[in-house]
Amino acid sequence: MIIWIGINGLGLMIEIRKVCLSVLFLVIRGLIRVVAEKILELFPLQELPPQEIQVPDLEELAYRATRVQKSLQIQTPVPLIDEDIKRLGELYRRYRAIEELPANAKDFYKKAGESIIP
């Protein structure tokens, strides 16, 4: 089997009989490096001056996030048709407090927590 690899005027003919794939990989990797160098010759990069890293004020970010989250309003979807359509996840039970969990769920989460936190 003969493979012809040609990139931007560079050509390489490889005859594959018992050539190992790692050799083929190295050849292709070398071609990619050559193409990258040719692209840099055509489009040279300019040296950029280092930029100052601006550290955000975490308290200000937390305040803004809290203010935005408090302004959000929960809206129930209004169906276009009058049928009672159950939404995805609407039938799932929701437990807002640990006291609402069934006994077997409390035991499960207790054991799971013990295995994570030593």
Backbone as numpy.savetxt, mean C-alpha at the origin, in Angstrom:
# Nx Ny Nz CAx CAy CAz Cx Cy Cz
16.83 -22.89 -28.82 15.98 -21.72 -28.82 16.88 -20.49 -28.82
16.56 -19.53 -29.65 17.37 -18.31 -29.75 16.48 -17.13 -29.38
16.99 -16.27 -28.50 16.26 -15.08 -28.07 17.06 -13.87 -28.51
16.38 -12.90 -29.11 17.01 -11.64 -29.50 16.50 -10.57 -28.56
17.43 -9.91 -27.88 17.09 -8.81 -26.99 17.69 -7.55 -27.59
16.85 -6.59 -27.94 17.34 -5.35 -28.51 16.72 -4.16 -27.81
17.55 -3.26 -27.33 17.06 -2.07 -26.66 17.86 -0.88 -27.16
17.19 0.06 -27.83 17.77 1.33 -28.23 19.10 1.15 -28.97
19.11 0.34 -29.97 20.33 0.16 -30.76 21.28 -0.86 -30.20
21.04 -1.32 -29.00 21.89 -2.36 -28.44 21.22 -3.71 -28.70
21.97 -4.65 -29.15 21.37 -5.94 -29.44 22.19 -7.05 -28.84
21.52 -8.10 -28.45 22.20 -9.23 -27.87 21.43 -10.48 -28.26
22.11 -11.42 -28.90 21.47 -12.65 -29.27 21.94 -13.73 -28.30
20.97 -14.39 -27.69 21.30 -15.43 -26.71 20.76 -16.75 -27.22
21.62 -17.72 -27.26 21.17 -19.06 -27.62 21.02 -19.84 -26.33
19.81 -20.25 -26.10 19.53 -20.95 -24.85 19.45 -22.44 -25.13
20.35 -23.12 -24.55 20.29 -24.58 -24.57 20.23 -25.04 -23.12
21.36 -24.95 -22.47 21.41 -25.33 -21.07 21.87 -24.14 -20.23
21.56 -22.94 -20.72 21.96 -21.73 -19.99 21.02 -21.56 -18.81
21.61 -21.31 -17.71 20.80 -21.20 -16.51 20.09 -19.85 -16.49
18.93 -19.79 -15.84 18.12 -18.58 -15.83 18.82 -17.44 -15.11
19.68 -17.75 -14.18 20.37 -16.66 -13.47 21.30 -15.89 -14.40
21.90 -16.58 -15.36 22.76 -15.90 -16.34 21.91 -14.98 -17.20
20.76 -15.47 -17.63 19.85 -14.65 -18.42 19.40 -13.44 -17.62
19.12 -13.64 -16.34 18.72 -12.54 -15.48 19.83 -11.49 -15.38
21.06 -11.94 -15.22 22.19 -11.00 -15.12 22.36 -10.21 -16.41
22.15 -10.86 -17.55 22.27 -10.17 -18.84 21.19 -9.10 -18.96
19.97 -9.45 -18.62 18.86 -8.50 -18.72 19.09 -7.35 -17.74
19.56 -7.67 -16.54 19.84 -6.63 -15.56 20.93 -5.68 -16.05
21.93 -6.23 -16.73 22.98 -5.38 -17.30 22.44 -4.47 -18.39
21.53 -5.00 -19.22 20.92 -4.17 -20.27 20.09 -3.05 -19.67
19.38 -3.35 -18.61 18.56 -2.32 -17.95 19.47 -1.22 -17.42
20.61 -1.59 -16.85 21.55 -0.59 -16.33 22.08 0.28 -17.46
22.39 -0.34 -18.63 22.89 0.42 -19.78 21.82 1.39 -20.27
20.57 0.93 -20.33 19.49 1.81 -20.79 19.29 2.96 -19.81
19.39 2.68 -18.52 19.25 3.75 -17.53 20.35 4.79 -17.69
21.57 4.34 -17.95 22.67 5.28 -18.18 22.44 6.12 -19.42
21.91 5.49 -20.49 21.63 6.25 -21.72 20.55 7.29 -21.49
19.54 6.95 -20.69 18.48 7.92 -20.39 19.06 9.09 -19.60
19.96 8.81 -18.65 20.59 9.90 -17.90 21.47 10.77 -18.79
22.07 10.19 -19.85 22.83 11.00 -20.78 21.92 11.94 -21.56
20.75 11.43 -21.96 19.81 12.24 -22.73 19.12 13.30 -21.85
18.80 12.94 -20.64 18.09 13.82 -19.73 18.86 13.91 -18.41
19.92 14.71 -18.36 20.72 14.78 -17.13 19.93 15.43 -15.99
20.19 14.97 -14.80 19.53 15.50 -13.62 20.37 16.61 -13.02
19.71 17.64 -12.56 20.42 18.74 -11.92 20.55 18.46 -10.43
21.64 18.94 -9.86 21.81 18.80 -8.42 20.86 19.78 -7.74
20.11 19.30 -6.80 19.17 20.15 -6.07 19.74 20.49 -4.70
19.52 21.73 -4.26 20.00 22.07 -2.92 19.15 21.32 -1.88
19.76 20.99 -0.75 18.98 20.28 0.28 17.87 21.17 0.82
16.74 20.56 1.05 15.59 21.30 1.56 15.47 21.07 3.05
14.98 22.09 3.72 14.76 21.97 5.16 13.55 21.07 5.40
13.69 20.22 6.39 12.58 19.35 6.77 11.73 20.10 7.77
10.46 20.24 7.43 9.55 20.95 8.31 8.85 19.94 9.20
9.04 20.09 10.48 8.40 19.21 11.44 7.04 19.81 11.78
5.96 19.06 11.52 4.64 19.63 11.80 4.39 19.71 13.31
3.59 20.68 13.68 3.19 20.83 15.08 2.12 19.80 15.36
2.48 18.78 16.14 1.55 17.67 16.38 0.32 18.09 17.15
0.47 19.04 18.06 -0.69 19.51 18.82 -1.69 20.21 17.91
-1.18 21.01 16.98 -2.06 21.70 16.03 -2.76 20.69 15.13
-2.03 19.67 14.66 -2.64 18.64 13.82 -3.72 17.88 14.58
-3.44 17.54 15.83 -4.43 16.82 16.65 -5.66 17.68 16.88
-5.46 18.97 17.13 -6.58 19.87 17.34 -7.44 19.97 16.08
-6.78 20.12 14.92 -7.53 20.23 13.67 -8.29 18.95 13.37
-7.64 17.79 13.60 -8.31 16.51 13.34 -9.52 16.34 14.25
-9.37 16.70 15.52 -10.48 16.60 16.46 -11.62 17.52 16.05
-11.29 18.74 15.63 -12.31 19.71 15.23 -13.07 19.21 14.00
-12.35 18.62 13.03 -13.00 18.10 11.83 -13.89 16.90 12.17
-13.37 16.00 13.02 -14.16 14.82 13.35 -15.41 15.17 14.14
-15.32 16.21 14.98 -16.51 16.64 15.73 -17.56 17.26 14.82
-17.12 17.83 13.71 -18.07 18.49 12.81 -18.78 17.49 11.89
-18.29 16.25 11.84 -18.92 15.25 10.98 -20.28 14.86 11.54
-21.22 14.65 10.64 -22.55 14.23 11.05 -22.87 12.89 10.40
-23.41 11.97 11.20 -23.79 10.67 10.67 -25.07 10.84 9.87
-25.03 10.34 8.66 -26.20 10.43 7.79 -26.63 9.03 7.39
-27.90 8.77 7.50 -28.40 7.48 7.05 -28.69 7.56 5.56
-28.35 6.50 4.81 -28.59 6.54 3.37 -30.08 6.48 3.07
-30.48 7.22 2.07 -31.87 7.25 1.64 -31.98 6.43 0.36
-32.72 5.31 0.39 -32.83 4.48 -0.81 -33.63 5.18 -1.90
-33.30 4.89 -3.15 -34.00 5.48 -4.27 -35.36 4.83 -4.48
-35.48 3.59 -4.01 -36.76 2.89 -4.13 -37.33 2.70 -2.73
-38.62 2.42 -2.64 -39.28 2.36 -1.34 -39.12 1.04 -0.61
-38.42 0.07 -1.20 -38.26 -1.22 -0.55 -37.28 -1.10 0.61
-37.44 -2.00 1.58 -36.54 -2.02 2.73 -35.32 -2.86 2.36
-34.23 -2.18 1.99 -33.01 -2.86 1.56 -32.03 -2.85 2.72
-31.52 -4.02 3.06 -30.52 -4.12 4.12 -29.16 -3.76 3.55
-28.47 -2.86 4.19 -27.15 -2.44 3.77 -26.10 -3.43 4.26
-24.94 -3.40 3.62 -23.84 -4.26 4.01 -23.44 -4.00 5.45
-23.46 -5.04 6.27 -23.08 -4.92 7.67 -24.19 -4.46 8.58
-25.36 -4.20 8.04 -26.46 -3.68 8.85 -27.00 -4.74 9.83
-26.88 -6.00 9.47 -27.41 -7.06 10.32 -26.39 -7.54 11.36
-25.16 -7.01 11.31 -24.14 -7.42 12.28 -24.47 -6.83 13.64
-24.23 -7.60 14.68 -24.42 -7.10 16.05 -23.25 -6.19 16.40
-23.55 -5.11 17.06 -22.51 -4.17 17.48 -22.46 -4.14 18.99
-21.27 -4.26 19.52 -21.06 -4.22 20.96 -20.27 -2.95 21.26
-20.88 -2.01 21.93 -20.23 -0.73 22.22 -19.43 -0.77 23.52
-19.72 -1.72 24.39 -19.00 -1.81 25.67 -18.69 -3.27 25.96
-17.71 -3.50 26.81 -17.31 -4.86 27.16 -18.46 -5.60 27.84
-19.27 -4.89 28.61 -20.37 -5.52 29.32 -21.42 -6.11 28.38
-21.50 -5.60 27.17 -22.49 -6.08 26.20 -22.07 -7.40 25.55
-20.79 -7.77 25.63 -20.30 -8.98 24.97 -20.86 -10.23 25.64
-21.10 -11.30 24.87 -21.46 -12.58 25.49 -20.28 -13.12 26.29
-20.55 -14.04 27.20 -19.51 -14.57 28.09 -18.39 -15.24 27.30
-18.74 -16.03 26.27 -17.69 -16.72 25.51 -16.83 -15.73 24.72
-17.40 -14.62 24.26 -16.61 -13.60 23.56 -15.66 -12.89 24.53
-16.13 -12.63 25.76 -15.26 -12.01 26.77 -14.06 -12.90 27.04
-14.32 -14.23 27.20 -13.22 -15.16 27.45 -12.25 -15.19 26.28
-12.78 -15.19 25.06 -11.93 -15.21 23.86 -11.02 -14.00 23.81
-11.58 -12.82 23.99 -10.77 -11.61 23.91 -9.78 -11.51 25.06
-10.15 -12.05 26.23 -9.22 -12.05 27.36 -8.02 -12.92 27.05
-8.26 -14.14 26.51 -7.16 -15.04 26.16 -6.31 -14.45 25.02
-6.96 -13.85 24.03 -6.23 -13.23 22.93 -5.35 -12.10 23.43
-5.85 -11.32 24.36 -5.07 -10.22 24.91 -3.89 -10.70 25.73
-4.07 -11.81 26.42 -2.97 -12.37 27.22 -1.85 -12.88 26.33
-2.20 -13.39 25.15 -1.16 -13.91 24.27 -0.39 -12.80 23.57
-0.98 -11.64 23.42 -0.33 -10.52 22.75 0.49 -9.69 23.74
-0.10 -9.38 24.87 0.58 -8.56 25.87 1.08 -9.48 26.98
2.40 -9.56 27.15 2.92 -10.48 28.17 2.64 -9.99 29.58
